Amino acid sequence: MAFSKSFAKTTDKSVYPKWVETFLTEKEELEEEKKCREKNILLMKECLEDAKKIFADSKLKDYQTNVISIAIALFEKRASHVIYWKESKAKEKFDQEHSKK
């Protein structure tokens, strides 16, 4: 099932917006998922480094499980979700399709 998102499109004829549904192709959806995965891998590596710094700065023993736990907490706080990437792509596509008209 293709990803879709509805956006409000205003017109000169009505004060009420017309809701237009924008669909991503399977290729666009897979590309967004791939970008999200790649970004999340980099983000997790940054979180691991940040967790190590937190332990070093606090003069705590950096047991691997504690570092991983802090890294996961940081990652969950920072991580972008796949849905965000798909919604952003749908908005970009909507803007391109409706700015021409």
N, CA, C and O atoms as a DFTB+ gen file, in Angstrom:
404 C
 N C O
     1  1       0.844      -1.179       0.000
     2  2       0.000       0.000       0.000
     3  2       0.886       1.238       0.000
     4  3       1.806       1.352       0.810
     5  1       0.612       2.139      -0.888
     6  2       1.422       3.348      -1.043
     7  2       1.183       4.316       0.102
     8  3       0.086       4.391       0.656
     9  1       2.221       5.052       0.442
    10  2       2.127       6.076       1.471
    11  2       1.432       7.296       0.883
    12  3       1.723       7.703      -0.242
    13  1       0.510       7.878       1.650
    14  2      -0.165       9.089       1.184
    15  2      -0.309      10.070       2.340
    16  3      -0.293       9.693       3.512
    17  1      -0.447      11.320       1.978
    18  2      -0.613      12.396       2.956
    19  2      -1.509      13.448       2.318
    20  3      -1.359      13.761       1.137
    21  1      -2.431      13.990       3.089
    22  2      -3.329      15.035       2.597
    23  2      -2.804      16.408       3.002
    24  3      -2.330      16.613       4.120
    25  1      -2.904      17.340       2.059
    26  2      -2.471      18.711       2.294
    27  2      -3.582      19.667       1.887
    28  3      -4.339      19.401       0.953
    29  1      -3.666      20.776       2.599
    30  2      -4.673      21.794       2.291
    31  2      -4.186      22.669       1.148
    32  3      -3.067      23.181       1.175
    33  1      -5.026      22.832       0.160
    34  2      -4.710      23.704      -0.977
    35  2      -5.754      24.808      -1.011
    36  3      -6.953      24.546      -1.111
    37  1      -5.284      26.037      -0.928
    38  2      -6.218      27.161      -0.951
    39  2      -6.461      27.611      -2.389
    40  3      -5.605      27.464      -3.261
    41  1      -7.644      28.159      -2.606
    42  2      -7.990      28.675      -3.932
    43  2      -8.587      30.070      -3.774
    44  3      -8.963      30.481      -2.676
    45  1      -8.664      30.781      -4.880
    46  2      -9.265      32.120      -4.875
    47  2     -10.791      32.041      -4.763
    48  3     -11.435      33.010      -4.361
    49  1     -11.365      30.900      -5.115
    50  2     -12.816      30.765      -5.195
    51  2     -13.486      30.495      -3.851
    52  3     -14.692      30.698      -3.708
    53  1     -12.711      30.036      -2.863
    54  2     -13.317      29.672      -1.587
    55  2     -12.380      30.020      -0.434
    56  3     -11.157      30.000      -0.574
    57  1     -12.980      30.336       0.697
    58  2     -12.168      30.603       1.882
    59  2     -11.727      29.289       2.538
    60  3     -10.799      29.263       3.346
    61  1     -12.407      28.209       2.174
    62  2     -12.079      26.902       2.725
    63  2     -11.065      26.191       1.836
    64  3     -11.189      26.214       0.612
    65  1     -10.073      25.566       2.438
    66  2      -9.087      24.864       1.615
    67  2      -9.650      23.561       1.046
    68  3     -10.541      22.938       1.624
    69  1      -9.112      23.181      -0.080
    70  2      -9.455      21.902      -0.687
    71  2      -8.340      20.932      -0.270
    72  3      -7.158      21.240      -0.428
    73  1      -8.711      19.777       0.256
    74  2      -7.718      18.809       0.700
    75  2      -7.321      17.924      -0.469
    76  3      -8.165      17.292      -1.104
    77  1      -6.020      17.889      -0.744
    78  2      -5.479      17.117      -1.853
    79  2      -4.589      16.019      -1.283
    80  3      -3.703      16.282      -0.470
    81  1      -4.835      14.792      -1.716
    82  2      -4.040      13.669      -1.237
    83  2      -2.873      13.438      -2.193
    84  3      -3.057      13.341      -3.407
    85  1      -1.681      13.352      -1.631
    86  2      -0.472      13.129      -2.413
    87  2       0.074      11.750      -2.067
    88  3       0.223      11.407      -0.894
    89  1       0.370      10.968      -3.094
    90  2       0.879       9.613      -2.915
    91  2       2.347       9.549      -3.294
    92  3       2.784      10.205      -4.239
    93  1       3.104       8.756      -2.552
    94  2       4.481       8.463      -2.937
    95  2       4.484       7.179      -3.750
    96  3       3.720       6.253      -3.478
    97  1       5.343       7.139      -4.739
    98  2       5.510       5.889      -5.480
    99  2       6.277       4.926      -4.593
   100  3       6.866       5.331      -3.592
   101  1       6.269       3.663      -4.957
   102  2       7.005       2.667      -4.169
   103  2       8.494       3.020      -4.136
   104  3       9.159       2.862      -3.113
   105  1       9.001       3.497      -5.266
   106  2      10.414       3.878      -5.341
   107  2      10.716       5.046      -4.397
   108  3      11.707       5.008      -3.667
   109  1       9.871       6.080      -4.406
   110  2      10.063       7.234      -3.516
   111  2      10.003       6.816      -2.053
   112  3      10.790       7.282      -1.229
   113  1       9.066       5.936      -1.743
   114  2       8.915       5.471      -0.366
   115  2      10.156       4.696       0.089
   116  3      10.646       4.900       1.199
   117  1      10.659       3.810      -0.771
   118  2      11.863       3.042      -0.436
   119  2      13.081       3.951      -0.292
   120  3      13.924       3.722       0.576
   121  1      13.179       4.975      -1.130
   122  2      14.294       5.930      -1.035
   123  2      14.266       6.659       0.304
   124  3      15.311       6.851       0.926
   125  1      13.086       7.064       0.751
   126  2      12.962       7.768       2.030
   127  2      13.312       6.842       3.193
   128  3      13.954       7.265       4.154
   129  1      12.891       5.584       3.107
   130  2      13.232       4.613       4.141
   131  2      14.741       4.392       4.199
   132  3      15.322       4.287       5.279
   133  1      15.368       4.323       3.023
   134  2      16.826       4.126       2.954
   135  2      17.551       5.324       3.566
   136  3      18.485       5.149       4.349
   137  1      17.122       6.549       3.211
   138  2      17.745       7.754       3.775
   139  2      17.598       7.771       5.290
   140  3      18.532       8.118       6.013
   141  1      16.424       7.394       5.757
   142  2      16.165       7.378       7.195
   143  2      17.078       6.371       7.891
   144  3      17.653       6.685       8.933
   145  1      17.222       5.168       7.337
   146  2      18.100       4.144       7.925
   147  2      19.532       4.640       7.996
   148  3      20.192       4.508       9.026
   149  1      20.016       5.216       6.891
   150  2      21.400       5.707       6.853
   151  2      21.613       6.812       7.887
   152  3      22.623       6.830       8.590
   153  1      20.667       7.716       7.971
   154  2      20.783       8.810       8.936
   155  2      20.736       8.274      10.367
   156  3      21.474       8.747      11.232
   157  1      19.881       7.302      10.616
   158  2      19.768       6.741      11.962
   159  2      21.025       5.972      12.373
   160  3      21.378       5.960      13.553
   161  1      21.699       5.337      11.430
   162  2      22.967       4.643      11.742
   163  2      24.011       5.668      12.161
   164  3      24.698       5.483      13.167
   165  1      24.133       6.747      11.394
   166  2      25.070       7.815      11.759
   167  2      24.703       8.424      13.110
   168  3      25.573       8.708      13.933
   169  1      23.435       8.615      13.319
   170  2      22.953       9.187      14.571
   171  2      23.284       8.288      15.758
   172  3      23.684       8.780      16.813
   173  1      23.123       6.978      15.596
   174  2      23.440       6.054      16.683
   175  2      24.931       6.080      16.988
   176  3      25.320       6.013      18.154
   177  1      25.772       6.176      15.964
   178  2      27.220       6.273      16.191
   179  2      27.553       7.542      16.976
   180  3      28.376       7.512      17.892
   181  1      26.913       8.654      16.616
   182  2      27.119       9.907      17.354
   183  2      26.667       9.757      18.802
   184  3      27.330      10.237      19.721
   185  1      25.542       9.091      18.997
   186  2      25.017       8.897      20.358
   187  2      25.964       8.047      21.194
   188  3      26.152       8.316      22.380
   189  1      26.563       7.022      20.589
   190  2      27.540       6.195      21.308
   191  2      28.733       7.040      21.744
   192  3      29.199       6.935      22.879
   193  1      29.221       7.877      20.833
   194  2      30.348       8.758      21.171
   195  2      29.959       9.748      22.267
   196  3      30.735       9.990      23.192
   197  1      28.766      10.316      22.164
   198  2      28.301      11.256      23.181
   199  2      28.168      10.573      24.533
   200  3      28.524      11.152      25.559
   201  1      27.656       9.344      24.543
   202  2      27.507       8.602      25.799
   203  2      28.878       8.344      26.426
   204  3      29.037       8.460      27.641
   205  1      29.865       7.997      25.603
   206  2      31.227       7.779      26.118
   207  2      31.780       9.069      26.727
   208  3      32.430       9.042      27.772
   209  1      31.512      10.211      26.058
   210  2      31.973      11.500      26.575
   211  2      31.296      11.833      27.902
   212  3      31.931      12.357      28.817
   213  1      30.007      11.527      27.999
   214  2      29.279      11.788      29.244
   215  2      29.923      11.018      30.390
   216  3      30.119      11.566      31.475
   217  1      30.253       9.752      30.156
   218  2      30.891       8.947      31.195
   219  2      32.276       9.489      31.533
   220  3      32.646       9.557      32.705
   221  1      33.037       9.871      30.518
   222  2      34.384      10.390      30.755
   223  2      34.327      11.720      31.513
   224  3      35.078      11.922      32.467
   225  1      33.447      12.618      31.094
   226  2      33.318      13.924      31.743
   227  2      32.826      13.802      33.184
   228  3      33.190      14.608      34.040
   229  1      32.015      12.813      33.443
   230  2      31.458      12.620      34.788
   231  2      32.337      11.727      35.658
   232  3      32.016      11.454      36.815
   233  1      33.454      11.277      35.079
   234  2      34.379      10.375      35.774
   235  2      33.670       9.123      36.287
   236  3      33.928       8.645      37.391
   237  1      32.777       8.613      35.454
   238  2      32.076       7.379      35.776
   239  2      32.760       6.216      35.062
   240  3      33.430       6.409      34.047
   241  1      32.590       5.045      35.582
   242  2      33.123       3.862      34.911
   243  2      32.246       3.597      33.685
   244  3      31.021       3.522      33.777
   245  1      32.902       3.460      32.553
   246  2      32.136       3.295      31.315
   247  2      31.921       1.817      30.976
   248  3      32.468       1.293      30.006
   249  1      31.117       1.177      31.798
   250  2      30.742      -0.198      31.495
   251  2      29.942      -0.187      30.198
   252  3      29.106       0.688      29.971
   253  1      30.210      -1.158      29.371
   254  2      29.618      -1.186      28.035
   255  2      28.085      -1.115      28.072
   256  3      27.477      -0.411      27.265
   257  1      27.472      -1.831      28.990
   258  2      26.005      -1.808      29.043
   259  2      25.479      -0.433      29.406
   260  3      24.437      -0.017      28.899
   261  1      26.180       0.280      30.274
   262  2      25.746       1.635      30.642
   263  2      25.898       2.593      29.471
   264  3      25.028       3.432      29.234
   265  1      26.993       2.472      28.741
   266  2      27.216       3.324      27.565
   267  2      26.113       3.061      26.543
   268  3      25.543       3.995      25.979
   269  1      25.822       1.793      26.313
   270  2      24.775       1.433      25.348
   271  2      23.425       1.979      25.813
   272  3      22.653       2.498      25.006
   273  1      23.140       1.864      27.100
   274  2      21.851       2.356      27.609
   275  2      21.707       3.859      27.404
   276  3      20.647       4.332      26.995
   277  1      22.760       4.604      27.685
   278  2      22.702       6.059      27.481
   279  2      22.628       6.384      25.997
   280  3      21.897       7.288      25.591
   281  1      23.384       5.646      25.184
   282  2      23.343       5.876      23.735
   283  2      21.942       5.620      23.192
   284  3      21.460       6.378      22.350
   285  1      21.293       4.579      23.654
   286  2      19.936       4.279      23.196
   287  2      18.974       5.381      23.624
   288  3      18.116       5.796      22.844
   289  1      19.112       5.849      24.844
   290  2      18.252       6.946      25.309
   291  2      18.454       8.193      24.456
   292  3      17.487       8.851      24.073
   293  1      19.713       8.518      24.160
   294  2      19.993       9.675      23.306
   295  2      19.426       9.463      21.902
   296  3      18.836      10.365      21.309
   297  1      19.621       8.246      21.388
   298  2      19.148       7.926      20.043
   299  2      17.634       8.072      19.959
   300  3      17.117       8.679      19.021
   301  1      16.924       7.520      20.934
   302  2      15.461       7.611      20.917
   303  2      15.006       9.059      20.971
   304  3      14.004       9.423      20.356
   305  1      15.733       9.877      21.698
   306  2      15.384      11.297      21.810
   307  2      15.625      12.021      20.487
   308  3      14.852      12.903      20.110
   309  1      16.693      11.652      19.784
   310  2      17.085      12.379      18.569
   311  2      16.564      11.771      17.275
   312  3      16.412      12.469      16.272
   313  1      16.298      10.500      17.299
   314  2      16.037       9.769      16.050
   315  2      14.833      10.315      15.294
   316  3      13.803      10.653      15.877
   317  1      14.994      10.389      14.003
   318  2      13.879      10.760      13.140
   319  2      13.142       9.475      12.776
   320  3      13.751       8.417      12.620
   321  1      11.852       9.584      12.648
   322  2      11.057       8.415      12.324
   323  2      10.828       8.354      10.823
   324  3      10.820       9.378      10.140
   325  1      10.645       7.155      10.327
   326  2      10.423       6.944       8.896
   327  2       9.243       7.769       8.412
   328  3       9.283       8.320       7.312
   329  1       8.207       7.860       9.208
   330  2       7.011       8.598       8.795
   331  2       7.326      10.066       8.533
   332  3       6.757      10.670       7.623
   333  1       8.234      10.646       9.327
   334  2       8.636      12.039       9.115
   335  2       9.239      12.209       7.724
   336  3       8.911      13.151       7.003
   337  1      10.120      11.289       7.358
   338  2      10.775      11.386       6.054
   339  2       9.766      11.241       4.917
   340  3       9.843      11.950       3.915
   341  1       8.829      10.326       5.080
   342  2       7.819      10.126       4.042
   343  2       6.896      11.345       3.949
   344  3       6.545      11.771       2.848
   345  1       6.506      11.902       5.084
   346  2       5.656      13.089       5.062
   347  2       6.381      14.281       4.430
   348  3       5.776      15.065       3.698
   349  1       7.666      14.409       4.716
   350  2       8.450      15.493       4.113
   351  2       8.527      15.332       2.606
   352  3       8.412      16.309       1.866
   353  1       8.723      14.097       2.148
   354  2       8.794      13.832       0.706
   355  2       7.441      14.105       0.059
   356  3       7.380      14.674      -1.030
   357  1       6.363      13.706       0.717
   358  2       5.025      13.955       0.182
   359  2       4.759      15.458       0.092
   360  3       4.176      15.922      -0.888
   361  1       5.178      16.221       1.098
   362  2       4.993      17.678       1.086
   363  2       5.792      18.304      -0.054
   364  3       5.300      19.188      -0.756
   365  1       7.018      17.841      -0.230
   366  2       7.853      18.333      -1.328
   367  2       7.183      18.050      -2.674
   368  3       7.153      18.911      -3.554
   369  1       6.654      16.853      -2.824
   370  2       5.977      16.461      -4.067
   371  2       4.710      17.293      -4.272
   372  3       4.435      17.738      -5.386
   373  1       3.937      17.504      -3.203
   374  2       2.732      18.316      -3.268
   375  2       3.075      19.730      -3.715
   376  3       2.427      20.279      -4.606
   377  1       4.098      20.321      -3.095
   378  2       4.502      21.686      -3.436
   379  2       4.933      21.784      -4.893
   380  3       4.606      22.757      -5.572
   381  1       5.663      20.789      -5.376
   382  2       6.095      20.801      -6.779
   383  2       4.919      20.687      -7.732
   384  3       4.858      21.393      -8.739
   385  1       3.984      19.797      -7.415
   386  2       2.831      19.592      -8.297
   387  2       1.894      20.791      -8.322
   388  3       1.294      21.090      -9.354
   389  1       1.766      21.476      -7.196
   390  2       0.762      22.541      -7.111
   391  2       1.323      23.947      -7.214
   392  3       0.559      24.912      -7.212
   393  1       2.626      24.086      -7.304
   394  2       3.195      25.412      -7.501
   395  2       3.174      25.788      -8.977
   396  3       3.236      26.971      -9.313
   397  1       3.088      24.800      -9.860
   398  2       3.058      25.039     -11.302
   399  2       1.708      25.598     -11.740
   400  3       1.614      26.343     -12.716
   401  1       0.669      25.226     -11.003
   402  2      -0.695      25.564     -11.436
   403  2      -1.144      26.901     -10.934
   404  3      -2.267      27.320     -11.215
